[in-house]
Amino acid sequence: MILQLRFLNVCLLIYKFSIEIEVFMCESYISLSVEYLHQK
């Protein structure tokens, strides 16, 4: 039971981390696109 809980914790951490990375990538992509559009 404790092992399952720890596994779940690890999964949640990884999930949270991956979401943060995706959000960061999306923000970077959007800001790059905006800069590119402004340069045109």
C-alpha positions as CSV (number, residue, x, y, z in Angstrom):
1,M,0.0,0.0,0.0
2,I,2.8,2.5,0.9
3,L,4.6,1.5,-2.2
4,Q,1.5,2.3,-4.3
5,L,1.2,5.7,-2.6
6,R,4.8,6.5,-3.3
7,F,4.4,5.4,-6.9
8,L,1.4,7.7,-7.2
9,N,3.3,10.6,-5.7
10,V,6.1,10.1,-8.3
11,C,3.5,9.9,-11.1
12,L,1.9,13.1,-9.9
13,L,5.3,14.9,-9.7
14,I,6.2,13.8,-13.2
15,Y,2.8,14.8,-14.4
16,K,3.0,18.2,-12.8
17,F,6.6,18.7,-14.1
18,S,5.6,17.8,-17.7
19,I,2.6,20.2,-17.6
20,E,4.9,23.0,-16.5
21,I,7.3,22.2,-19.3
22,E,4.5,22.1,-21.9
23,V,3.2,25.4,-20.6
24,F,6.7,26.9,-20.8
25,M,7.1,25.6,-24.3
26,C,3.8,27.0,-25.4
27,E,4.6,30.4,-23.9
28,S,8.0,30.4,-25.6
29,Y,6.4,29.4,-28.9
30,I,3.7,32.1,-28.6
31,S,6.2,34.8,-27.7
32,L,8.5,33.8,-30.6
33,S,5.6,33.8,-33.0
34,V,4.5,37.3,-31.8
35,E,8.1,38.6,-32.2
36,Y,8.2,37.1,-35.7
37,L,5.0,38.7,-36.6
38,H,6.1,42.1,-35.4
39,Q,9.3,41.9,-37.4
40,K,7.4,41.4,-40.7
